């Protein structure tokens, strides 16, 4: 049984702690890059996924947030506020009628007629009863108490926290409230026209009217946000009612607000807030399906909470311009979802910082860029994946165990790296461990960083050009990410184990161009038509002509036959391939072979036209052809390279 212990989030905890090291995060980030994503998209995917088993990502948090939202939505329902008011009014009228029945004078009969002619709707009854001379003291007191409660409810509904501090609605209190609302409206209108208010103007407003705002918002923007949330909640409450309920409640509000002299300023405030904060969910109906009936005040509070949950969900989607994780309030997450969710958000916010501190990425002009160290990590992950696959391949496992460092020992050693043969310099390894930690109770602890590799002389250097098909069909058939993984793995193998060798990377579609490893990390397949073998072979020949290595080779990775060639500086494209395209492609290949360049062709499809062309190409250049599944590409290329170095 797994036991988890949670403590309240107070902002001081290390959000990652032992949950994830920078190395683990770097590996996870590199895996997403190797899946074919750009650095920005890889970061986005990492934030979406989180680190399984350690902390949740945005997708998991959104799912949890949806559950919280649904639980709240299904817990309660909008109460029959108008029915309750109507029942209270009917009871007051019934009490008054009972008092009138006991009186025999003509005035009582007249008042009975007045009661009989009262409107059927609650707003009309409130209007007519406010001037009615009750004979029943009980009915008069009940009506006064009802009016007092309804006035408070309406103020709370429209003004929220402003009304919370008003216990008594005296004329003096209402006059102060009207003055404050007038000043508040002028300030919001000033904001809506782009003219302020300044902090000094807001401070002056708070000095005069601060008693209406017990929470003491420090800025105008915070006050605006609070007011808009309540006003939007009221609009959503009204939108959730039937047309008849909405008409009656609006009429009741007008009666009560007008009675207090507030109708104009409250209506003005609502219009100003809609203009000032248009992004609020104005007039969006709410579906509450629970059994617990809510009064208007409770319903508005619940709708505000649902709106906060919906706003939090929008922030977590991160699908709007300029979105960052800083938009997600950890405090709101803790309050609405719990401390565990808040800790996950803080962990996600730390990911980019940790990757930057690890030297893997940098942010330039708002975009994430891989550093040279990040490129190395990418290659290490690609090579590690290749080695893992080779471990599963019995045919390849023997060669890989002996990979690299062939030849006579040089007497030199260097730190052992991932992918190196396990030819350990024992003396250097033990010396590192002793210097690092010493011998304790006759025991020596050797750490991975202590291992040293005994280097061997490499007799023949090799210059290689990898030609990567980047045409549309490569990603459409799922080949591109495997080709990119293979290239990173080969680059890391050569730079780590065969530093005397040279590797060039050429990508080609309609045109061919040289790519650096950092370019390869950023480039994606090209959405253009054309597979220009001629230009690719031409560029490979120029690169290899400058090399003095003992062996020169081309590794061609493709899934289609030539469909483009150069006409001057322009590209001619045709499908099916034009005879001239085939001729030009084979001509450049023959030139490569004539210069002593060998060619290894890795064919990722078995289309008959491609097979026929590759067969002609291989015979012409005396090259080797490998028909391999794309997920085995890296293992085949690396193993073939290592085996050739062993000869």
N, C-alpha and C positions, 0 to 999 in steps of 0.2 A: 504493500500500500504506500502511495506517495503522499507525504504530508507537506503542505505549503503553508508558510506563515507570512501574514501580511501585516504591515504597520502603516499608520496614517502617513500620507505623503505631506511632507512639510517643506519641500524644496531644497533640503540640504543633502539628501541621499545621493550617492553615486548611481545614476540611472542604469549604468551597465554593470558595474561591479565585476563580479566573476562570470556574468552571464555570457559575455562575448568579448574575446580579445580582438585587437586590431588585425591580427593575422587571420582569424576566422572571418572577419568582415571583409578583409581583402580577398580571401578566397571566394567568398560568396559573390562579391562584386565582379571579380574576374570571370567567374562562371557565366554571369549574365552577359558580359562583354563577348565572351566566346560563343554565346548563343546567337550572336549577330546583331546585338543592340549597340547603339551609340552610347557614349559615356553618360549623357544626360538621361537617356532612356533606361540604361542599366541601373542608374541611381534610383530612378522612379520605380523600377521593378523591385529593387531591393527594399525600398520603403514600403511598397505594397505587400511584399512577402514577409518582411521581418526576418528573424532567424528562428526557424522552427525549433521548438523545444527550449528556446531561450527567452524570446519575447515576440509578441505578436506584431504583425505589420498593419498597414492601414486597412487592407481588405478585412482582416480579422476584426479590427476595431469597429469598422462600419457594420459588420454583421452583429457584433455585440450591441452596438448602439441601436440598431434596428430592433433588436429584441427588447431593449429598454423602452423604446418608443412604443412598440406594440403592447407591452405590458401596461404602460400608463394609459394608452388609448382604450384598452379593453377593460380597464378597472372601473371607470366611472362613465356617467352619461350626463348630458345637459338636463338639468332639472326643469320642471314646469313652472318657471318663475312667474309667468303671467297668470297661470292658473292659481298659484298661491296668492298673488295679489288680488285677483278677482274673488277668491274665496274669502279673503280678509275683508274686502269691501262689502261683500254680500252679508257677512256676519255683522258688520257695523250697521248696515241698513236694516237688517232684521231686528237688531237691538233697539234702534230708533223707532221702528214701526211698533214694536211692543209697547214702548213708552207712549206713543201717540194713541194707541188703541185705548189706553186707560184714561185719556182725556176726552171730555165731551164737547169742548168749545170748537167753534168754527175754524179757529186757527189751526187746530190739530188736523182737521179734515183737509185744509189747504196744503199743509206740509205733507200729508199722505199723498196728495195729488202730485206734489213736486217729486217725491220719492218714486212714484209710479212712472214718472216721465223721464227718469234718469237714463242716459245712454247705456246701451248694453256693453260697450267696450270699456276697459279699465281707464284709459286716458280721459274719456268723456266723463266718467263717474268722478274721477279725481278733480277734474276742472269744476264740475257743478257742485260737488260737495265742499269745496274749499270756502265757498261763501254761504253755505247752508247753516242756519241757526239751530243747532242740535238742542233738543229738549232733554235727551238722555245724557246725563253726565258721563256714564260709562261709554256710550258710543262716541261722545266728543273726545274723551281721553284716548280711546282706541284709535280714532282717526288721526289725532295729533301725533300719537306714537308711530303710527304707520307712515305718516308723511315724513317724520323725522328720519325714520329708518330708510325710506326710499330716497330721500335727498342724499343721505350718506352713501347709499349704494350707488346712486348715479354719479356722484362726485368721484367715488372710488373707481367706478367703471371707466370713466373718461379721463380722470387725472391721476389715478394710481397713487403713488407715494405722496403727492401734493396734498391729498385729502386725509392721509393717515393721521396727521397731527391735529386735525380739527375735531375736537370733541363736541363743541357747541357751535351751532350755526347762528350766532347772533348777527345783527345788522352790522356791527363793527367788524366781526370776523369776515363776513361776506364782502364788505367794502374793501378790506385789505386783500382778499382773494381776487376780487375784480381788478384792483390796481396791479397786483402781481402778474395776473394773466395778460393784462394789456402790455406791461413792460416785457414780459416773456415773448409775446407775439411780435412786438417790434424787434426784439433781438433776433428771433428766428427769421423774420422777413429780411433783416439786414444780412443774415447769413445766406439766405436764398438768393440774394442779388449779388453775392460775392464781396460784400463790404465789411466782413467781420462776423461777430464782434471780436475786439481785442481781449486779451486776458485781463487787462485793467478794467475794461467795461464789464466783463463777466464778474470780476471780483466786486465791483461796485453794485451790480445786481444782487449778488449773494449777500452783501452787507445790508442791503435794504429788505431783502425778502428771504433770507436764509432760514427763517423759522418754518417755512413751508417745505424745506428739503432736509430732513433729519439726517440723511446719509451724507450730506455735505459733499457733493461731487466737486472735484478739484478743477475740472475744465468744462467748458461749454459743450464739447463733444460728448463727454460722458453723460452730462445731463440730457442732451438731445437723444442719446441712445436709450436711456431709461424711459423717457417720455414716449418715444416712438414705439418701444416694445409694448407698453400698455395700450397705446392708441391702436396699434396693429392688432393686438389681441382682441380689443373691443370690436374692430371691424370684422375679424374672423368669427367672433361669437355671433354677430348680427347676420353674417353670411350663412351661418349654420342653421338659422331659424327658417321656418316657413314664411312665405310672403306676408301672411296675415299676422303671424307673431312679430315679424320685423316691423310691420306698420304700427302695431299697437305699442311696441317698446319704444320706437322712435317718437311716437306721439306722447307717450308718458315722459320721456326724457325732455321733450320740448316744454311740457307743462311744468315739470319740476325745475328745470334750469331757468325757464322764463320767470317762474315764481321767485327765484333767487337773484334774478337779474344777470345770470351768467350765460344764457343761451348763445349770445353773439360771440363772446370771447372764446367759449369752448368750441363752437363751430369753426371759428377762425383758427384756433390752435390745431384742430384736426386737419384742416386743409394745409396749413403751414408744415406740419410734420410729414404729411404725405409727400410734399414737394421736397423737403429737406432730406428725407431718408427713403428714396423710392425703392430701395432694395428689400425693404421689409415685405413679409407675405401678406400684404393688404388684401382684405376681402376673400382670402382663401378659406373655404369652408373646412370645418374640422368634423371628423366622424368619431364620436365617442360612443362605444358600444357596451360599456360595463353596466353593472346593476346598481351601483351607488349613485344616487341622485345628487347633483351639485346645484347649489344656488348660484346666482349670477356672479357673486364675488369669487366663490370657489372655482367656478367654471373659467373665469378670466385668468385666475392664477394658474390653473391647469393648462389653459391654452398658451400662456406665456412660457411655461415649462416645455410644452411640446414644440413651440417655436424655437426655443433655445436648442432643443435636441435636433431639430431640422437644420438650424444654422450650423451646428457642430458637424452634422453629417455633410453639409455643403463644403465646409472647410476641409474635412477629411477626404473628400473626393479630389481636391486639388486640381480641378479641371477648369479653372478660370485664369485669365491673364495675370501674371505676377504672383501666382500662388506660392506660398512657402509654408513650412511646418510651423513657423512662428505665428501664423494666423490661428493656430489651434491653441486655445487657452488651456493650460494644464489645470488651472483652478476649476474651469467649467467641466473638464473631463472628470476630475476627482469628484466634484459635487454630483454630477449627473450619472456617472458610470462607475465610480469607485476608485480607490487608490491604486489597485493593480493596473487598471487601464491608464491612469495618469503616469505610472512608472513606465509603461510601454511607450507612451508618447515621448517622454523624456529620453528614453533609450533611442528612439528613432531620430530625435533631434540631434543626438550625439554622433550618429553614424558618419555624416560628412566630415565633422571635425576630426574624428579618429582616423579616417582615411587620409585626411590632409596631414595630420601629425605623423602618420606612418610614411608620408612621402609618396603616396601612390597617386594622388590627384591634386589638382590645383584649380581654382575657379578664376577664369579670365573673361572679362566682359560679360559676366553673368552666366557663362557656360562652363561646364566641367571639362577639364582637359587632363589627359593622362600624362604623368611625368615619366622620365626615363626609368625610374624605379617601378612605376606602374606597368610599363611595357615589359620589364623583366618578370614581374609577377604574372603577367598574362601568359608569357611564354612558359614559365614554370608550371602553371596550371595546365596548359595545353600538353606539355611534355609528360606531366604526371598522369594525365588521362591516357595518353598513348601507352605509357609503360604499364598502367593498370590493364589496358586491353591486351597488351602483349603477354602479360602474365597468364591470361586466360587462353592464349594461343600456344599450344604445345609445340607447334612447329617453330614459332618465333621465340620461345622462352629461352632456349639455349644461347642463341646469338645475342640476345639483349643482355644476359648476365655477363657476357664477355665484351660488352660494347665499349668502345672508346679506348684511347690510350694505347693502341697497339704499337709494337716496336720495342726497341731496347730501352731499359730503364735509364733515365737521365740523372738519377740521384737527387732530383728536386722533388719537392712536394708542395701542395697547396691545399687550402681548406676544401673538404669534400662538399659537393653540392648535389641537390636532387637530380637524379638521372646519371650521375657518375658511376662507373663500375666500382664494385666494392674491392678495389685494390688498395688496401689501407697501408699507410706508412705507420707501422705500429709504434715505432720509437717517438715520432712526432706527436701521435695521438696521446700516448701516455704522458709525454712531457706537458702537453696542454692541460690535461686533467690535473696533474700534480700542481702546476702553477696556478690553476684556477681555484682549486679547493684543498689540495693537499691530501695526505693519507690519514684516515681516521680509523683507529682500532684495527689496523692492518687491512682496511678496505679502501679501494679506490673507486670513486663514482665517476663514470665517463658520461658526459652529456653529448647530444648530437653535434653541438658546435665544436667539440674537441677533435672530431675525426679529421685526419689529413689524408689526402690522396697521393699515392706514389705515382708521379708522372712518368710517362714513357715518350720516347722520341717518335714522332710521326714522320714517316719517310716521304710521303707524297702529299702535297697540298692540292686542294680541289677548289675550283671556282664553279659555282652553280647559279643558274638563273631559273627561278620558279615562275612559270607563266600561268597566271590564274585567269581563267575564263570568268568575266564579270557581266556577261550578258544577262538578259531578262530571264532566260530559262533556268539559270543556276538557282536563284532563290525560289522561283516558282516550283521547282522540283525538289527543293529542300537541300540542295548541294552546297550552297554558298557558305553556311556556317561551318560545315565540315572542312571545306577547303581552307577557310581562314584559320581554323584550329590547327590544321596540318602545318600551315606555313609558320605560325607562331612556334609550334613544337620544333620544327626543323631549325628555325632561327636560334632558338634557345640551345638546342643540341650542339649546333656548330659553334656558337659563341662560347659555350661552356666547355666543351670537350675537344673541339678542333679549332682553336683560335687562329691557326695558320690558314684555315680555309676562308673563302669568301662566299657570301650569299647575296644575290640581288633578287629583288621581287618586282615583277612586271604584271600589272593588271591590264586586261584588254577586253574591250567590247567593240564599239565602232572604231575607237582609237586605242592605242596602247600607251601606257605611261609607267614610269618607274615609281615604286612606292617604298617609302621607309617603313619600318615597323610601326612608328607612331602614326603614320598615314593609314596603315592597314587597320589600326585600332579604330580610327575614326570613319574610314570609308565604308560605304555599303555598296551593294550591287547597284548597277547603273540602269535606270529605266529607259534604255535606248535599244534600238534594233541594230543588230549587226555583231558578228563575231569575226574580228579582223586578224586572222592568223598571220597574214603577210606582214602587217605592222609589228605584231608581237615578235615574230622571228627576226625581223630587221633590227628591232631594238635589242633583242638578246644578243645578236651578232656583234653589235657595236659595243655592248658592255663587256662581252667576253674577249673581244679583240684587244682590250686594254689590260687583260689579266696575263700574268706570267706563270700562273699555277701549272703544275705538271699535268693536271687533268681538268678538263672543262666539260660541263654537262648542262643540259636543259631538262627540267622536269615540267612537263606539260600536263595541266589538269583541266579537263574540258568535258562538256556534256553535249557538244554539238559540232557539226561540220562548219567550214568557213562560209560566211554569207556576205562578207564585205571585203573590199580592197581599196587601196589608195589610188586616186586619180589626181595627181598633183598634190595639193594640200587638202583636197576634199575626199570624202568617203563615198564610194559607190556601194549601195546595198541592194540585194535581190534575194528573194525566196521564191522557189528553190534556188540553190546556189548557181550562179552563172558560171559557165565553163571558164571564163577569164579569171574569176575569183579563185577557182580551184588551181588553175595553172600558176597564178602569181604566188599563191600560198606555198605550193610545192617547190617553186623556184627558190624562194627564200630559205626553205628548209634544206634544199640541196646545197646552198651556199654555206649554211651552218655546218653541215656534215663535211663539206669540202675543207673547212677550216679546222677539222679535227675535233669537232664538238659532238659528243654523244647525246642521244635523246632517249628519255624514258617517258612514256606516254601513259597517263592514268585516265582511263576512259570510264566515266560515271554513268553512261547510258548504253543500251545495246540496240539502239535504233539502227536498222539495216543500212541507211544512207551514211550514218556516222561510222559504222563498222567498215563499210567499203572504203571510205576516205582514209580512216586511220590505218587500214591495211596497206593502202598505197603509200602513205606517208612513212610507215615503219620500214617497208621494203626499200624505199628510196634512201633513207638515212641510216639503214641498218640499226634501227632502234628497237627497243623492247616495249611491248604493250602489256599493260595490266588492266584487266577489266575487274574493277573492285566495287563493292558497295560503298556508298559515301561514308558510312560510319566506320569503315575499316581503312579509309584513305590514309589517315595519320600513321597508323601502325605499319602499313605497307611502305610508305615513303621513308619513314625513320629506319625501319629494319633494313630496307634495301640500301640506304645510305651507309649504315653502320657496316653491313656485310661487305660492301664494296671497299670501304676503308680498310677492312681486315685483309684484303687480298694483296 
